[in-house]
Amino acid sequence: MTIALITGASSGIGTIYARRLAARGHGLVLVARAADRLNALADELRTAHDVPVEVLVADLTDAAQLERVADRLRADPPIDILVNNAGAGLAGGMAHADPAALESLLRLNALAPTLLTAAVLGGMLARGSGSIVNIASALALLPEYSHGIYAATKSYVMTMSQSLNAEVGDKGIYVQAVLPAATRTEIYDRMGGDISKVPDVMDVEDLVDAALIGFDRRELVTIPPVPDAESWTAFEHARMNLAQGFSNAEPAERYRR
Ligand SMILES: NC(=O)c1ccc[n+]([C@@H]2O[C@H](COP(=O)([O-])OP(=O)(O)OC[C@H]3O[C@@H](n4cnc5c(N)ncnc54)[C@H](OP(=O)(O)O)[C@@H]3O)[C@@H](O)[C@H]2O)c1
């Protein structure tokens, strides 16, 4: 029996991951703040799929509660799949941002997936197997589209995934960054937005099913709505082409006068 720990399992993308992974026969650890929702989901999945489901109620912006989740990731029975999904948006730009809200978003969207990944990795490396799925966002590649720091937190998640894959991808650890675009979940309501004003919204079941096809294909970066896989390949070629210019001890000619 393999076990998946999913953060943000109480709604949206995390709930569908929980349903799909339970249907595949994985045991689960469900993490979020809403105990009632997590317990209802756990009951549903135990009954439907006869898998063990643990509930771990934690506010991931709180250091002590985050550490309890990290402790579970280091404990037995081992976690084979970590889905770093919990996240939130933040309305408004930088100019009038509440510093406490900025810190809280950084804790949830960037610090929590970082520390949870670090916590699970040692055991996975010792076993020579494991999967880490990080839910980033298409906004990681389109920061101009959203004010404030949300896109930056998601770029961080994507970059962390790419660095992690370079570090441990050949040691039996599979890393996936999923970049959803607009997806029908509670995230818009929670940040005071209106999803009816957002164009081209994907249903959350379609998003997760597509992400799991990317998972099964062992893709490093999965962007479910992009029709042409070649456009990602071309983007990566352009990035590597740019990077060839980094190996230069001298400033480029245009910066010498
Ligand atoms: N929906 C989209 O259009 C979209 C697009 C790109 C990326 N994403 C990303 O997808 C991920 C899932 O979001 P969603 O769209 O499914 O939104 P959602 O329905 O609002 O779900 C967010 C989940 O995160 C949990 N969460 C929020 N704050 C938390 C905290 N402080 N501690 C622990 N858990 C917390 C929530 O549970 P509790 O409230 O019970 O704690 C909930 O389970 C996020 O990382 C988001 O950035 C979403």
Ligand as a Chemical Component Dictionary entry (heavy atoms), coordinates in Angstrom:
data_LIG
# 
_chem_comp.id                   LIG 
_chem_comp.type                 NON-POLYMER 
_chem_comp.pdbx_formal_charge   0 
_chem_comp.three_letter_code    LIG 
# 
loop_
_chem_comp_atom.comp_id 
_chem_comp_atom.atom_id 
_chem_comp_atom.alt_atom_id 
_chem_comp_atom.type_symbol 
_chem_comp_atom.charge 
_chem_comp_atom.model_Cartn_x 
_chem_comp_atom.model_Cartn_y 
_chem_comp_atom.model_Cartn_z 
_chem_comp_atom.pdbx_ordinal 
LIG N1  N1  N 0  -8.278  27.468 -9.189  1  
LIG C1  C1  C 0  -7.424  28.036 -10.015 2  
LIG O1  O1  O 0  -7.801  28.753 -10.979 3  
LIG C2  C2  C 0  -5.939  27.795 -9.819  4  
LIG C3  C3  C 0  -5.073  28.142 -10.876 5  
LIG C4  C4  C 0  -3.718  27.940 -10.718 6  
LIG C5  C5  C 0  -3.239  27.384 -9.549  7  
LIG N2  N2  N 1  -4.082  27.066 -8.532  8  
LIG C6  C6  C 0  -3.514  26.515 -7.306  9  
LIG O2  O2  O 0  -4.186  25.324 -6.967  10 
LIG C7  C7  C 0  -4.031  25.068 -5.581  11 
LIG C8  C8  C 0  -5.362  24.624 -4.989  12 
LIG O3  O3  O 0  -6.252  25.700 -5.046  13 
LIG P1  P1  P 0  -7.783  25.540 -5.461  14 
LIG O4  O4  O 0  -7.960  26.265 -6.738  15 
LIG O5  O5  O -1 -8.188  24.122 -5.355  16 
LIG O6  O6  O 0  -8.439  26.473 -4.344  17 
LIG P2  P2  P 0  -9.373  26.146 -3.085  18 
LIG O7  O7  O 0  -10.578 25.381 -3.484  19 
LIG O8  O8  O 0  -9.535  27.460 -2.414  20 
LIG O9  O9  O 0  -8.476  25.182 -2.202  21 
LIG C9  C9  C 0  -7.402  25.658 -1.430  22 
LIG C10 C10 C 0  -7.036  24.580 -0.429  23 
LIG O10 O10 O 0  -5.927  25.058 0.352   24 
LIG C11 C11 C 0  -6.262  24.940 1.734   25 
LIG N3  N3  N 0  -5.664  26.011 2.504   26 
LIG C12 C12 C 0  -5.834  27.346 2.336   27 
LIG N4  N4  N 0  -5.193  28.018 3.298   28 
LIG C13 C13 C 0  -4.624  27.085 4.097   29 
LIG C14 C14 C 0  -3.837  27.147 5.284   30 
LIG N5  N5  N 0  -3.502  28.315 5.833   31 
LIG N6  N6  N 0  -3.398  25.988 5.834   32 
LIG C15 C15 C 0  -3.742  24.799 5.292   33 
LIG N7  N7  N 0  -4.486  24.676 4.178   34 
LIG C16 C16 C 0  -4.919  25.807 3.594   35 
LIG C17 C17 C 0  -7.782  25.036 1.791   36 
LIG O11 O11 O 0  -8.301  24.352 2.927   37 
LIG P3  P3  P 0  -8.779  25.004 4.311   38 
LIG O12 O12 O 0  -9.457  26.302 4.010   39 
LIG O13 O13 O 0  -9.662  23.949 4.885   40 
LIG O14 O14 O 0  -7.513  25.181 5.111   41 
LIG C18 C18 C 0  -8.167  24.273 0.526   42 
LIG O15 O15 O 0  -8.206  22.899 0.790   43 
LIG C19 C19 C 0  -3.449  26.350 -4.976  44 
LIG O16 O16 O 0  -2.076  26.189 -4.729  45 
LIG C20 C20 C 0  -3.673  27.385 -6.070  46 
LIG O17 O17 O 0  -2.739  28.425 -6.018  47 
LIG C21 C21 C 0  -5.433  27.248 -8.652  48 
# 
loop_
_chem_comp_bond.comp_id 
_chem_comp_bond.atom_id_1 
_chem_comp_bond.atom_id_2 
_chem_comp_bond.value_order 
_chem_comp_bond.pdbx_ordinal 
LIG N1  C1  SING 1  
LIG C1  O1  DOUB 2  
LIG C1  C2  SING 3  
LIG C2  C3  SING 4  
LIG C2  C21 DOUB 5  
LIG C3  C4  DOUB 6  
LIG C4  C5  SING 7  
LIG C5  N2  DOUB 8  
LIG N2  C6  SING 9  
LIG N2  C21 SING 10 
LIG C6  O2  SING 11 
LIG C6  C20 SING 12 
LIG O2  C7  SING 13 
LIG C7  C8  SING 14 
LIG C7  C19 SING 15 
LIG C8  O3  SING 16 
LIG O3  P1  SING 17 
LIG P1  O4  DOUB 18 
LIG P1  O5  SING 19 
LIG P1  O6  SING 20 
LIG O6  P2  SING 21 
LIG P2  O7  DOUB 22 
LIG P2  O8  SING 23 
LIG P2  O9  SING 24 
LIG O9  C9  SING 25 
LIG C9  C10 SING 26 
LIG C10 O10 SING 27 
LIG C10 C18 SING 28 
LIG O10 C11 SING 29 
LIG C11 N3  SING 30 
LIG C11 C17 SING 31 
LIG N3  C12 SING 32 
LIG N3  C16 SING 33 
LIG C12 N4  DOUB 34 
LIG N4  C13 SING 35 
LIG C13 C14 SING 36 
LIG C13 C16 DOUB 37 
LIG C14 N5  SING 38 
LIG C14 N6  DOUB 39 
LIG N6  C15 SING 40 
LIG C15 N7  DOUB 41 
LIG N7  C16 SING 42 
LIG C17 O11 SING 43 
LIG C17 C18 SING 44 
LIG O11 P3  SING 45 
LIG P3  O12 DOUB 46 
LIG P3  O13 SING 47 
LIG P3  O14 SING 48 
LIG C18 O15 SING 49 
LIG C19 O16 SING 50 
LIG C19 C20 SING 51 
LIG C20 O17 SING 52 
# 
